[in-house]
Every structure is written in structure tokens, then in C-alpha cells.
């Protein structure tokens, strides 16, 4: 970014990136925030040339196209806040064709993990009767949810691998898919996969939640834990539709957030 740029801050939150842009010399900043934090930005932005739009970015228009787009709409596994569809739409309507995109690259990484306490808490609990009630029919729904957890190398059963690589400057489809193979390095029980992102902001400048961070990491459980031994190969296929739906599958498991809750039968014949 350089002095005189026009900047759009997509999903501005508290507006801190918009203020940083003004500090860096931006001529104009459009801060888009659909939540009520937009009112906070408006209170703080009175002395600056920041135009606050309390709306979803897909519903706004500018009198000019910005030449910088910055966004921190990142969840624990990067895509949960629909960063893909928002950036694709903004590229087509709100910024110039050669605009700087920050971040411009997102890489999702995964690793097979042993997480016994968390698996018992979120999945295994439903297998046992509680309070005199059999909850076992609900285990499937629990096993197809994604959880935000602290995952450390002590939980790893193999070295991590990059599985999906996204170029936000060129991507045109919100469905992303990737594959990875993992060579198990120790004996243990596979309870699912850990995941995190690495976002490239500029050359040699990245931000990641691989290690301790406020994002924590993503836990993708499998319904039935698997015993593993050194030398075994575990494969993972990961698919996401704009972060709204996920699927993770391998030879012995197939999970999807489409099965994270029961179907609604209201009105059914």
C-alpha cells in the first residue's frame, strides 16, 4: 500500500485495519461491516476520511473503485466467515483489476491427531446412556461437527501437510478441495484431524494459527477412532463450500457438516 490509495476494509470489525490504512496514507477508506461494530467504527472515524457502510459487502456500491482490498474475515480454519465469496464479489465490483489483495494467499494445513479427552467429550459421550436416556442416535450428529480447540505437536500422529492452497487474487469458485497423505510416526489412536491456516499478507509476511493464537485450531473428528502404528499411511480428502459446509474423508471415515444436525421434518407428509 502507498499514500493516496483508496482502500476497502472488508468485514472491518472494530475498524483497526481501516485506521491503519489512514495512518499509512490512504486517501479514502471504505470500512464495510454488517454487524453493529459498524456503529463503533463510525464513532471513532469522525476525524478521518473513512466511510463506514453498515451492510454486507455484496449490497454496497462505491463511486470509485478501490485499489487495495484488506480483510481479516478469517476463522480457525480460515474460510468460516465466507472470505471466498466476499473477496470474489469485491474483486468483480469494488476494486480495480490490478488491486492489491491482503491477504492474497491462504493455505490450509492438516495433521492426524490423537485427542482422547476431546473425542470423549464431544463424540463418545453420546454412546452411553445418561440420566436414564439413550442418546446414542445423536452420536452421528456430534461426529460431523467441527470444533475449535488447542492442538499442539504432542497430539500429532504424523508430520502436518498442506492440503488446500488458495490464491485470492485469481480464485473464481467458492468450492475448494485438496488431498494429503500422512505417514504415521508413532503408535496411537486416530481421533480425527487438526487444521489451521497460513495467510500471506505480503512477500515474506504471513500470519498463521498453527501455534498458540486467539483463533486456536480446528478439530475435525472421526466418528470411530482408529488404532494406528508407525509406517501406516492415512489419507485425507478435504472439501469446503465457502466455509459453510465441509467434508473430510479417507478410507475408513467419511464426515460432513451436512450431517451435523438432524433434518427438519416440519411440514413433511
N, C-alpha and C positions, 0 to 999 in steps of 0.2 A: 504494500500500500504506500501511496505517496501523497504529499499535500495537494489539495484540490480535487481529490477523488470524491465520487458520490458512492455512498455505502448503503447497502441494505443489511440490517441485522435481523435475521430470520429466526423467530422464536426468541425474542430478546430477553425474556425473563425479567431480571432486575434492571436490565439496561446497561450492565457494566461494559459489555463489548461496544455498545454504541458510544459510551463516554470515552472509551479508549480510542475509538476511531476519530472522534473530535480532537482528542489530545494529540493524535498523530497527524492532524492537519486536514481532515476531511472537510470538504466544502459543505456537504449536506449528508445527513444520515436519516434513513427511514428505519425506525425501530418497530418491527411488527410483532405483536404479542396478543394471542387470542384470549389469554387468561387475564384476571383482574390485576396482575402485576403491571399491566399496561398503565394503570392509573398511578402507580408508584413512579414509573418512568416519567410520566407527564409532569408529576410534581417536581421531579429533580431536573427536568430538562428545560425549564423555563428560560434559563440564561444561555442556552446553546441552540444551534440550528439543527435540532433533532425533531423530526416529525414522527409522532407516535400514532400508530394505527392499531386500535384495539379490535383486531379481527384476525381471522385465519388468512394466511398469506395468499391462498387461492382466490380470495374475494377482494383483493386490493389492486389498485392501479396507480401508477406514478405518472407525473407529467414528463418525466425523463427516465431514461434507463440508467441504472447504476453500473459502475464498472468494477465494484467489489461486492461480493456476497460473503458474509460471515455468518456462521450458525453453530450453536452449541446444543442442538437438539439430539443429544446422544444419550442412550440408555446403557445399562450394564453390558448389553450385547449390541450396542450401537444403534440398532435400527428401530427400537421400540417406539420412538416418537415420530415415526414415518418421515425420516430425513430424506429418504429416496424420492418419494413423490413430491415433497415440498421443494427440493432442490431442482428436480426435473421441470416442475412447473415454473419456478422462478427463473431458470435459465431461458425458458421459452418466452417469457413475457416481461420480466422485471429487470434483467441485466443485459449488457451488451454481449455479443458473441465471443469477445475476447476477454470477458470479465475474469478477474481473479476470484477463485472459489476457495474459501477457507472453512473447513479443511477440504483438500482436493482429493484425498485418498483415504479409504477406510479398509483395514484388513481385519477379518475375524479369525481368531485362532481358537483351537480346541485341544483338549487333552483328556484321556481316560482317567477317571479318578475313583479312589476309594473314599467313601463318605458315609460310614455306617450310621452315625448318630442322626445325621440329617435325613438319610433314607428311611430310617425307622420313624422319625418324627413326621415326615410328610407323606410317606407311602405305606410303610409297613404297619403303621398304627391302625389302618383301616382293615387289616386282615383279622384282627382279634375282636371278639365281642366286647363292648363297653357299655356299662350302665344297663346290662341286660338286653342290649340291642345288637343285632348282627349288621355291621356296616360294610361287610366285605364287597358288596356290589359297587361301592363307591371307590374302591382301590384304583380302578382303571382311570377314573377322572383325575385322581390325585397324581398318578404317574405320568399324566400327559400335560402337566403344568411345568412352567419354568420358574425357578426360584433364584432370588438374589442372595448370595452367600459369600462368606470369606473363604476362599480356596487358596491354599498355599502349596508349594512344591512337596511338602510332606504327604499330600493327598495324591500326588501324581503316580500313575502306574506305568507311564512311558513318557518320553520327551514330547512336549507340545508340538503342534504343527499348524501352519497357516492353512485355512480351509476355503475362505472366500476373500477375494481381492476386488475392491470396488473403486473405480475411477469416477468421482463425482463430476468431473468436467465433461465426460462423454456418455455416461450411463443413460439409457433411454427406457429401460424396463424395470419395474419395481420388484420383479421376481428374480431372486438370486439363488444360485445353487453351487455347491462345491463338495469335494470329496477329499478324504485324507486317510492314510493308513498309519497305524501306530504299532511299534514293536514293544511288547510288554517287557519291562526290565526287572520286575520283582513279583514274587508270589503275593496274591491278594484277592480281593473281591471287587469286581467292577460294579459300581453303583450308578454309573452314568458318566457324564462328561462335564468338564468345566470349560467355560468360554470367556473371552474378553476381546477387546478391540484395540487397535493401534491406529490413530488418526494422524495423518501427515498434514501439518499446518502450512509449512513452507519447507524449502530444501533443508534437510538435516534437522528439522524441528518437528517432533512428534509428541503426542500425548497418548497415554495408554493406561488402562486399569488392570494390566497383568499383575501388578503388585498392589500393595495396600493403597486404597483410594476411597473417596467417598462413594464411588459407583459400586464398590465391591466387585464381585464377579458373578457370572451366570452359571447356574446349576441346571443341567438337563438330565433328569433321572431316567433310568430304565426301570420298567415295572418289576422284572425278575432279575435280581443280582446274579452275576456270573463269576465263578471261580476262574482265575487266570494264573498262568505260570510264565516265567521268563521264556522269551523266544516266541510266544504266541503273537499272532497278528490280529489286531482289531481294526475293522474298517468303519468309517463313519461317513454317511452322506447327510449333508445339512442343506435345508432349503427354507427360504423365508419369502413371504409375500408382503413386502414393505414393512416388515416387523409386526404386522397384525396377526399373522399366522406363521407357525414354524413346524417343521418336520425334521426329526433326526432318526436315522435308521441304519441298521447294519444287518449282519447275517442272522443274529439271534434276537433282534429287537426292532420295533417299528413304532415310534411315538409321534404324536402330533397334537398341537394345541387345539385342533378342531375337536378333540375328544376330551378337553379339559373340563367340560361341564355337560350335564345331561341335556338331551334335546327337549325343546318345549313342545308339549302335546296340547296346549290350549287351543281349542277350536278344531282339533283333529276329529275325524269321524270315528 
